[in-house]
Amino acid sequence: MHAGSLEDFMTGANGEDADTFELTDGPFGFGYAVGIRADNQECLVKQNYESAGDCTKDPNICSKGFSISIWEKAEFSYDIFWTINNLENEPKRYVLSTGGDEEGHPGIAIYHQGISLVAIVSTGDEYWKLEVYGPFHNSTWNNIGILWSRPLGDLGGLEMHVNHRRVGTVFKGRASTRKSPLNPPELMIGCHKDSDNRLYRGYNDAEFDELALWKRSLLDNETMFFLGGYGMKGEMSFIDPEEYQVMLEKTDLKDPSQLVTAFKVLSQMNIAHRPENTTEDGAMNNTLRLQTVMSSLTNPENVKRGLAVSDWTQFLDIIHATSNLLDDDSEDTWRVLEAKGKPGSTEVARDFEGFYLDLLEKVSLDGETRLDYTKTSENIAARCEKTRIRDFMSASSYVSPDYSQMKSLYSEWDRPMDKIFVPTNIFTDERCLEREVSILTVLYDTFDDVAPNKVSKGTILPSRPNYLDSRVLSVRVKGVPKLDAEGRIVPSSPMCYPDPDTLSRNPMKIILEHTVKEKALRRMLFHDEEPTTKINYRHCVRWNDRYQMWDSDGCRVEDTTTTYTRCSCRGFGSFAIMVEEIEPIVAPEIPEGMILIIKIGYLVSMICLLLYMLIVGFSGDLKDQHHLVGLNMAGCLLLGDLMVLLTYLLPIQEGRHNCAIVGSLIHGFFLAAGGWMAMMGHTAFKTITAGVIGGKLRSYFFLSWGITISSIGVTYMAFLRHLGTDPRCFISWTNEVKGVFFVPQLGFCIAAVFFVCIVFFNLHTASLRNGNILADYRSFSIGSSVLALYFSTTWAIGCAALIRWEGEVPNLYPIYEILNSFTGLVLLLCIGFGSRRFRMSLSGQYKKKRQMLNDYRNKSDDAQPLGSPEDQPRPISAASTVIAQ
């Protein structure tokens, strides 16, 4: 039987309706209560209340016993404490009665007599009387419950519970002379009568609510039903958070019994459950309401100082509600809140830890020197310790959690190895040695699933995927302040905070077990048969409450294995392992039509470059320094274009070794081409400004290939594990490796553009005085200037396209590829057909010019030359013509 609304279930003793009595706010979550006054002889009664199997009217007929509970809020004057030596003369103020007493009247009775609370169960022939002193709080709601069954072996008898705490037990009954029970049966609240004296008496000044009766004696693990007036634990599991918030607004959270009840009801709510018809916004709003509720419940002002340990342990039940909120089933809701910038799961953990630390500060050790207690729930284990600072510092280090206090959870969590070692020399003020210190260690099993993954840029770049790869382990150490008689901190006393400098010199050691048992990519992995991993690096991080993100500042990795990481941290807080994943390798797409254009471009360029090389190579008139520099550049571009074309025609990307080889060749040939481009600019610069047209080719060769080979060597010495990772086989996917290529390449381009700009503005004031020679090299300089601008533009766009930038950037890769594919064609047009000497050599004009010169010399010579054959003039060749000029 359950009477949640007494005003509807019962009537007044004088026949008046119960709703004429004063209605007050009931205990947490139970609506209105009924207030009665002894001066008005008010009392609530229910006649003929019996139902099948009920035996509270006459316990003699009980086969399984019974249990009954009721909520009462009574007021007592301080004079009650003087009654302890004269209780038998104090009046009885009845809480509940069915007519039972010590004189043989069957039934039950619960009443106050002075400072004592008394429960009686009578079968008529025998009665059980249990009397306890002062187990209730004045002017606050108290839950009173009794359970009884006939003694059988070591079980049975009468038990009394106040606020879910057993306060007394009586096993054996006392004999009495049976008298008749009340007929008809009558249940009374706030008064009493029996079958011999039907006058109501024993009136009580109090408020009452939530009467509940069970037709059996509840088991030990069921006595929590007394608090709710319900019979099945699941009845509270689907209370709507909005309803719970409304209940809380009517609750006096400074009333310890109501606060404990609020904890218990919240812990039974299935917070992570999301009904099918609940929208995303609905789930988010429910979670926000529960956050507001948790913030209200964990307000430090709800709990007074000087807590007894027995009361203190009841307040720890908030851990169950916190565990439900941080369950991994609620991950999606927390992610939505995080995306919308709402307070996240870390605020729930912060409020919880702050409340536990405040409870530790307020609990009284009652003459003991140490309190060490671990409270566990499904997803959280919190170790609370309070001791003297002198005793804390007597050990070399403080190690936590204490898995011996959480054996069942240790097994359920698959034998965790997370542990923290706190140095004990962190208190440096000798005046603090006799003061107390509170130490809170909290290990969260599922917090890593619902906590934000936001991390500081100094730890991991935002573009890199990351996640928490361990349980979250939190530790807080706080000296208990010295208070005056009014509970205020004594200003002249030291605060006894841990010394940050000492903690910086001697940091904490933290071992955190990995969730994903994989090796981080911190060693050379190049061969395909070696193990692969998605983890690039593991960071030791601490939650930064100010910036609402994980931060590695103050923490460093001492050692990491497949199973765990050992951290060293210089401050207290919440710690975890943050994994930096290898960035997903996804190359920008090129439309199919552009791919065909690019293939054609590289093929056309290769033909143009080969043609240029053949003409320069076989023409004796083009062996000047300018065209030989062009010949070297053309050779590099030809081989570089060939490597790129192979990546489009063959499945080279499928094998990392092949991709690494081709990428290194692309690196070498295009960087060397950039070097020769810079050398070409310098050649034109020296020719136009100083009239120097030769003598630098050997220096150019060593400079271009020297820088190129050094650059390739750096990639193999420092970045071998990154080579061959680009899906296009362009050196590597990693920006750092590409930087080894682009830094010298862009340097070459800048140098080339610098030289050709000077050349361009000095063409009309050239140092060369020979008209024919000036005409030849002026045309080559103009062509090389255009080629340098085209080449530099191509690789500037290439840098923007191939380097991975933060944020959204346009896809420039197709543009770069098209420009690069036609570089060979541009070279042939600019320094090939754009060169006067190249055109004259190709058309045979230089050959005719040499023949005319030889004929002229032959006519002017003597018919019979004097001297030996070695003294005779030789025919003018193409090479000598070039040298002479």
C-alpha angles and dihedrals in degrees: 000000000000125000107188094167109043091183089065098037100048141035134215119277090245093050097264120137114265092229088070088071123088114282115212137174109283128215121293113316098354105102118219129006131201121244120204131187127215092208089063092044089238119172138160118231137180117195124200089011094149120123133183110299095008114133107170088108088059117007088191089083094050115118098174098025123233143254128211134179138179137176118237134182110192134169123222130183120232088249087079090081091065092060097070093097094046106037097139090066094051118101119252117244107197123219097180136349144173092184100278122144145149093273097074102273107138118235140063135285136185119189146153120242112181108305094342132091113214132195123189129187116184130185090182095248092053137018137195118213123189120185124182130175123240103329093153139076121244119245093000135098114274127184114221119192134169131187127191141180133159112276113262118174107313093339135081135039128109125317129183125204125190117190092346093307123114106236102173147358134201117190105177124053129216126239121254139167110263118240131179120281124235112289117227093030113249133191115206131192117194097008145046143219137161138208093269097045112034094179112115111239142151094067118191134210102222149104120250136195144158108030112192131178131188125196092225140043108271119237121244092260091050101055089095084077086077089072096056106032089232133118105214125052093222094063091087096042098090101042107141113247089231090055090047091051090053090050090051093053089061093047128096100226091187087067102092095211093051092046091052090048091050088053092051096047092047091049090057095051112103093234097170092050113104116193116228094247094051114111124218091256090048092053090046092051091048091053091048090052091051090050089054089048092050090049090053094045094049095050105133090221089069092074127058126217123259095051117180112234091242091057092040093059091056092058089055089073089090084085090078094057090046090050091052092050092050095045115131090239088073094054095110093053093049090049091054091050090048092051091052093050094248124145108284141210091281090070090056090052091046093052091046095051092044091053093048091049090050090049089052090053092050100045115101119227090209094218095319120123098217142030117192116170133155118206116196139190133172095283105015137058116190122187113201119193131173124180143136116290089233090058091044091055094047091081123069092234140355113241123198153216100041101216091188087072093054104042098148093047090045089061095042091052091052097253102301119213098199111134141160128209113204118192111236099209092078094108109078103169109094090205088070098059095097094042123097127253128206118214120188123185118180124186115194118200099190103020090099089063095056102029118102116265093211109133135184118264089237089064104039130357110250091238092062115090112239142170140176110270102188144039114280113251118194128190130183127180120188133168113231109243123234112251134198126228091279093053097255124134113261104239094209094055121089116256092226096217119168110266109250093202092056090047090050092053093042106030128191119264116223127188114198123184117226122242091205110048098212132123117251116239095254099125134059110285112173110131118086093229093060119097117275127217139182092214115097099176142346120225130197105229139181126203112256104210093189096058095026096233143097114268133187093204108126094015132087137179112252097176138349133192136168090274107037147001124223114215135192114210133180101208145033125265142089115324135194143152115261117202120213106206126211105265113255109259107228117153119209113262125246119209114249092242092055092049089060091049090049093051091049090047094054091046093049091046092051090052091048092048092048090049091050092049093049093049094047093041097051099034114090090198093064100057093109119121095255096058093040089057087050089049092056092047091049091052092052092047091048093055092041091052090048091055092049092047090052090058088059096045103037133047091246092140091067093072118055094204092053091045091051092051094048091044091053091049091050087049093051101042098044093043090050088049088054089051092051089047089057090046090051090053090050091049091054090045093054093044096052099037102034105017092240111145103168150012099079103084097099092049090049091052095053093043096050098043094035094060090042095052091045091052093051090047092055091055092053095043099045108018107031093130090057098052119109094020098113112098089220091049091239100150098282144336091237118095093218092060092046087051089063086061102037099047095063092033093056088043089056091048093050091049092049093049090047093053096044092049089057090045092050094054093045101047093106094047098046119158092229113099101184106097098211094047092045090051091051097050096036090061091046091049092051091050093047089050092056091045091050092051091048093045093047093047090050094053094041087057088042091056091051091047100044101039113080110234131196114259130008116328129173118262103256096164097097090050091050093048093050092049093046093047092059097044091102091055091049090050092053091049096045107040096015112047090010090063116086092209091050091052094046092048091048093049093047095244092128090054092052090047092054092048092052091049093050092048090050093052092047091056095050094051124094117267091237110030118208127229135038124317090257089062093056119105115255126226114270110255130197092255094050090049090055092047092048092051 
